[in-house]
Amino acid sequence: MSNKKKKNNKNDNNKKKKSYFDVTRKKRSKNLKTVFLPIIAALVIISGISIYFYSQKLPPSSFGALGSAHQHAAFLVKVNGENIDFSQPQYQVISDFIHVENGDGTTLHRHATNVTFADFLESVKMDIDEENNCLIFTNGTQYCNNNDNQLRTFVNGNSAESISDYVINDSDRLLVIYGNETEEQLTEVLDELNRIEIQFT
């Protein structure tokens, strides 16, 4: 065989070898793009979602450990003569730390230390703006003091300027009332609150 033919055969073999490695490299690169990258992207997305939902469940740092308390109190929130019915499913056991439960809507259960009445309201998408004397719902509805109606709060029958930061104790009775009730009507509402049977379970 001539030297020229040998050289040509050698070059052909090199081309074949080179093209084989090129093909496998391309296949690996294609596999990386079509298989591994989507898997990595999916894992990143799942991790992000998991972290988001886990962080939503984390209690504020001021709360004690779940189970560090177990207190019960009666409460009413009344707007324009109507009680808000917390026995409805959308209000039941929204927070593990303070809630209403078992289809009851008038007994608050506190299951950790340092959990306030405001924490309960926040869990059920409500708030009290004490500075502006407003009962606020997160849907945008606000009930604020005006010439005709007043927002008033009571703890154990006594008028309370601030109820949001109140930490309930066993047998407490809390009232949030917005409207234009007379003193006689207010006494009737407080009597209604006192008649509530607290569920100590």
C-alpha positions in Angstrom: 0.0 0.0 0.0 1.3 3.3 -0.9 2.2 6.0 1.7 -0.5 8.2 0.2 -3.2 5.6 0.7 -2.0 4.9 4.3 -2.2 8.6 5.1 -5.7 8.8 3.6 -6.8 5.8 5.6 -5.3 7.3 8.8 -7.2 10.6 8.1 -10.4 8.7 7.5 -10.0 6.8 10.8 -9.3 10.1 12.7 -12.4 11.6 11.1 -14.5 8.6 12.1 -13.1 8.7 15.7 -13.7 12.4 15.9 -17.2 12.2 14.5 -18.0 9.5 17.0 -16.9 11.7 20.0 -18.7 14.6 18.4 -21.9 12.6 18.2 -21.7 11.3 21.8 -20.9 14.8 23.0 -23.9 16.2 21.2 -26.1 13.5 22.6 -24.9 14.2 26.2 -25.4 17.9 25.6 -28.9 17.2 24.2 -29.8 15.0 27.2 -28.6 17.6 29.5 -30.8 20.2 27.9 -33.9 18.0 27.4 -33.8 15.9 30.6 -31.7 17.3 33.4 -32.4 21.0 33.0 -36.2 20.6 33.3 -35.7 18.3 36.3 -33.5 20.9 38.0 -36.0 23.7 37.1 -38.9 21.6 38.6 -36.9 20.9 41.8 -36.1 24.6 42.2 -39.8 25.5 41.7 -41.0 22.9 44.1 -38.5 24.0 46.7 -39.6 27.6 46.3 -43.2 26.7 46.7 -42.5 24.5 49.8 -40.4 27.2 51.5 -43.2 29.8 50.8 -46.0 27.6 52.3 -43.8 26.5 55.2 -42.9 30.1 56.0 -46.6 30.9 56.1 -47.1 28.3 58.8 -44.3 29.6 60.9 -45.5 31.5 64.0 -44.2 35.0 64.8 -41.1 34.9 66.9 -43.1 36.4 69.8 -45.4 33.4 70.1 -44.6 30.6 72.5 -44.4 27.0 71.4 -47.6 25.4 70.2 -49.2 23.8 73.3 -47.4 26.2 75.8 -50.9 27.4 76.8 -54.5 26.3 76.7 -56.9 29.1 77.6 -60.5 29.7 76.7 -62.6 32.9 76.6 -66.1 33.9 75.3 -66.3 36.7 72.7 -68.7 38.5 70.5 -68.1 40.8 67.5 -71.3 42.7 66.7 -71.7 45.1 63.8 -74.9 47.3 63.4 -76.9 45.0 65.7 -75.8 41.7 64.1 -73.3 39.2 65.5 -70.6 38.0 63.2 -71.1 34.3 63.0 -67.7 32.7 63.7 -69.3 29.2 63.7 -69.1 29.3 59.8 -66.5 27.1 58.2 -64.4 29.9 56.9 -63.6 31.0 60.5 -62.9 27.6 62.0 -59.4 26.7 63.1 -57.6 29.1 60.8 -54.6 29.4 63.1 -53.3 26.6 65.3 -52.3 29.2 67.9 -55.7 30.9 68.6 -59.0 29.9 67.0 -62.6 28.9 67.2 -63.3 25.2 66.7 -65.9 22.3 66.5 -68.5 24.5 64.8 -68.6 26.9 67.8 -68.2 30.6 67.2 -68.2 32.1 70.6 -65.3 30.4 72.5 -61.7 31.4 71.7 -59.1 28.8 72.2 -55.5 30.0 72.8 -52.8 27.3 72.4 -49.6 29.3 72.9 -48.2 32.1 75.1 -48.1 35.7 73.9 -50.9 35.2 71.3 -53.2 38.2 71.3 -56.8 38.9 70.3 -55.4 40.8 67.3 -53.7 37.6 66.2 -57.1 35.9 66.1 -58.7 38.8 64.2 -55.8 38.8 61.7 -56.2 35.0 61.1 -59.9 35.6 60.2 -59.1 38.6 58.0 -60.1 41.3 60.4 -58.3 44.0 62.3 -59.0 46.8 64.7 -57.4 50.2 63.9 -57.5 51.7 67.4 -55.9 54.9 66.4 -58.8 55.7 64.0 -61.4 53.7 65.8 -62.2 51.3 62.9 -63.1 47.7 62.6 -61.5 46.6 59.3 -62.1 43.6 57.0 -59.4 42.7 54.5 -62.0 42.9 51.7 -61.8 46.6 52.2 -65.0 47.1 54.4 -64.4 49.5 57.3 -66.6 50.4 60.2 -65.2 53.6 61.7 -66.4 56.1 64.3 -68.7 58.8 62.9 -71.5 61.0 64.1 -74.0 58.1 64.2 -71.9 55.0 65.1 -69.1 54.1 67.5 -66.6 51.3 67.8 -66.4 50.1 71.4 -64.5 47.3 73.0 -64.9 45.6 76.4 -63.0 43.1 78.5 -64.9 41.4 81.3 -67.6 44.0 81.2 -65.2 47.0 81.4 -64.6 49.4 78.6 -61.1 48.9 77.1 -59.3 51.5 75.0 -57.0 48.7 73.6 -58.2 45.2 73.1 -55.9 44.2 70.2 -52.9 43.3 72.3 -55.0 41.6 75.0 -53.9 38.0 75.7 -56.9 36.0 76.8 -57.2 34.1 80.0 -59.6 31.4 81.1 -63.2 32.7 81.5 -62.5 36.1 80.0 -65.3 37.7 78.1 -64.5 40.1 75.2 -66.8 42.3 73.2 -66.2 44.3 70.0 -69.3 46.3 69.1 -69.9 48.8 66.3 -73.2 50.7 66.1 -75.3 53.3 67.8 -76.5 51.3 70.8 -78.0 53.1 73.8 -76.5 52.3 77.3 -79.5 50.0 77.9 -78.9 48.1 74.7 -75.2 47.9 75.5 -76.1 46.3 78.8 -78.3 43.7 77.0 -75.4 42.8 74.7 -73.0 42.4 77.7 -75.6 40.2 79.3 -75.7 38.1 76.1 -72.0 37.8 76.3 -72.1 36.7 79.9 -74.6 34.0 79.1 -72.3 32.3 76.6 -71.2 28.9 77.8 -67.4 28.7 77.3 -66.3 25.4 75.8 -63.4 24.3 78.0 -62.1 21.6 75.7 
